[in-house]
Amino acid sequence: MEDKEILLKNMDKIHTTQMGIGRIKRNLKLKNTDVVEYCKNLISDKNCSIYKQGKNWYCEIENVKITVNSYSYTIITAHRIK
């Protein structure tokens, strides 16, 4: 199975920590947004480029890059690509 398929089949496991929520909101300049749902929507977009490098998945779409731990499915961070 391709890496992208593995991540997409486990979308229900994707989560983040309280610190992660603050970091993602700050990096993406989000206000009253459910950051996990926001990131899941970006990851599940057909235009999202998903690849695995080491212990993490990297999901890039438009100008956003999301880092997800491949073992725990924790969103580590998300930031704008310059």
N, C-alpha and C positions, 0 to 999 in steps of 0.2 A: 504494500500500500504506500502511496506517495505521502510525503510529509504533510502536504497541504490537506489531504484527505483525513489524516489522523487528527489534526487540529480541529478541522471542521466537524468531525464526528463526535468530538468531545467538548463542543461549545458549552454544554450545560455545566462543565466543571470549571470554566474560566471564572476567576474571581480576583480580587486584589485585597491588600491590607488597608488599614486606615491611613498609614503613611503614604501608601501608593495612591490613594484617592487624592490626597492633598498635592502630591507631586504631579500627578496627571492633570488635575485641574489647573495648577499653576503653569505647567509647561504648555498646555493647549489653550490656556486662557478661557476655561469653561467656568460658568457660574453655577446655576441651579440645574445641574445635569447629573443623571445617574451615569457615572463614568464607566462602569462595567458594561452597561447596555450600549453606551455610545461606542466603546471599543469593539464589542461583539458585532455591532452593526457594520463597522468599518471592516472587520476581519472577514465577515461573511459576504461582503460585496464581491461580485464576480471580477472586478478589476483589481482586487487586492493581490499583491505579489507576496506569497508566503514562502519562506525558506528557513531551514534549520541550520544553525551553525553552533557546534558545541552543544551546550545544554539548553540553549534557547531557540525559540522560534522568533523570527523577525517578520513583521507584517507591514508592508509599505503600500500606502494608497494616497494618491494626490500628494500632499506635502506633509503627511503624517507617518511616523514610524513607531510601531508598537512592539515592545519586547515582552514575550511571554515565556516563562520557565516551562521547559518541556516535560518535567516530571510532576510538578505540582499544579500546573495550569494557572499559576499566579501571574497577573499582569504586573511586571516589574516597573516599567515606565512607558511613557509615550511622549514623543516630542515632535516638533515641527522640523522638517528637513529644509535646509536652506538651499 
